């Protein structure tokens, strides 16, 4: 019971922090909405741009799925990895690590918040995009899409945990390094274009990114109405990546924690 | 006797820069400095034990090692008989700490910060609230501002919240790293009184670091003096002062300085007499009635005394006697 209380403690602290930073959160949500709508409008204007004759509705949906789903995955990844950076800046990291809390509870509490916040922010962007582009849900397999999102969340929670080690290892450069990881995942995962347009070596990398299967699977469910059995080629790799990434994330984090305690890197000024 | 804290042959060194840390990670030789070495310390259960030394002498490193935040390179750390390196979680359940820089989630209110700590230590909201009310009252914190962001508090107020945060969890071992730094004199006394009071009502053990000699003298049962990462001497404040070879002194302000000097130099127990402008300073051993004998001699010789100022050796004198340096030399 007290372990649940501890997990809730991390969740509640993050909620309280975001309430205090509500102006920033409003700004980020506004920015996410504008970015998503702008990307959708590229699809809407495709015929004018190219002089061709494509189904702009389909292109718009293709781009919107990429933008909205990536927005969600990026939040989950960033929130988990960023928590350690935030605690470093505040100087509270030593106190968190000194508290009688298992690292699993710590990372779980942080991940639950990241998922909740990701769902909250993405839902707002999604509803506004649906209204703006007057999207109808006919022919879409929403249940399949949500299943893919749920399974991919696990893989991204694991990746976030792995990325959280960088601010632990390097107080100065860890957070910046995570931006590079996030951008690299975005580039190889076919968020705004088919993976086939990537150079060969990037296509190889895309096979290791959970975002590739998530985005592709979501497009199949939303644009082509694939059923859950048809979506299995996307769901299976995501389950495997989730099963690998979460325990790997916890294990790697625990090993790095041991290392930073050895080198004395937990201190605020590193 | 089981000790609350037991350190044996503790040594810790750090890499000099971030690059050296990376070299460590991949097993290359790195440039290092030694923070503490050959630290042996036993803290009796229920005692207040002090670590006194100048900035950078390794006090905080020892606190971090006991807090499980640093792994020693060599030696053993036991907290209430539990190996802090092998079983850190068991140790974490028994300890808490107040550090000199009192970190908080600064945008959160004092209450939100305290409740967060309470949750991490498995306290119910009700228990936490009751403990909070009690401690905040004792340290003189105005509870009306509990819902204010910590960033708006003065350093002293933040330190009181940090003290509440640590005591609230009812630790068996409390590590206080310069807990009264930043507090005004009145608050300092309140906090010191609370620490003593807390000790009396619980069976807690405290390890406190400071470079405030008066505070250490007032609070500690035993004190270890540190210099350059080593403990150079340990004992009660009385033992340390008695063993430092420094005399007690008394300044007599009087009219006939010449006559007074002659009279006082004949007194039993007086080691040295210094003549000043309108005053005579007498250095004497810590023996009974030396001062009384001096006064009687002066009065019987018809020397009129205007003012008397006595001075006992303090822990600063002990440190100077042992190291030839002042505790605050780095700050100067």
Interface residues (C-beta under 8 A of the other chain):
Chain A: X2 X5 X6 X8 X9 X12 X13 X16 X17 X20 X21 X90 X91 X92 X94 X95 X96 X97 X98 X99 X100 X101 X102 X169 X170 X172 X258 X259 X261 X262 X263 X264 X265 X266 X267 X268 X270
Chain B: X12 X14 X15 X18 X21 X24 X25 X61 X64 X67 X68 X69 X70 X71 X89 X92 X93 X95 X96 X97 X99 X101 X103 X104 X105 X106 X107 X108 X112 X115 X116 X117 X118 X119 X120 X121 X122 X124 X149
